[in-house]
Amino acid sequence: MFFGLINRQDPRVAATLYARAVDLARAPVFYRRFAVADTMDGRFDMVTLHVVLLLNRLKGESDKRLARLSQGVFDSMFADMDRTLRELGVGDQGVPHRVKKMGQAFYGRLNAYDQALEAPDDGALGEALHRNLYRGAEVGPEILAGMAGHVRRTVADLAAVPAETFLRGELPITAPPEE
């Protein structure tokens, strides 16, 4: 029994980290200054971006608790998506289909952002943001550069955070850019 408790991850910690990522993603500056669509899709894409940045930080660590925490953050996100769809009136039969499509979109973005973050310059990141966050809409290069700068700062800030901080449910990440 004792060893089983050690291997479990408190879902409240993951939910707290997810909620902090959502708070950052909802900052008005992204929708006003950085031209992210203030729609359900735009908000999903911003939440996805910030959750991906968090999961990117948690991966590759040898501490198995971080892998469980990462899974917990993912689970919290999709429980939230399920709940949100139901609150919006999507019927019980339609929710699983929509959540599945959201999951596929999430994994596509996860792969795109992971690859772009490994690139040495911001060209690949700008392209990934344009294709995924902006869904191909016309945005100026200064907007893409500003968003790419925010992403790079967030990645750097997360890299400096000790693993134990995440395990306590704390997410001290870059504040949104100024308006």
Secondary structure, DSSP 8 states (H G I E B T S, - for coil): -HHHHHH---HHHHHHHHHHHHHHHT-HHHHHTS----SHHHHHHHHHHHHHHHHHHHTT-S-HHHHHHHHHHHHHHHHHHHHHHHHTT--TTHHHHHHHHHHHHHHHHHHHHHHHHHSSSSHHHHHHIIIIISTT----HHHHHHHHHHHHHHHHHHHTS-HHHHHTT----------
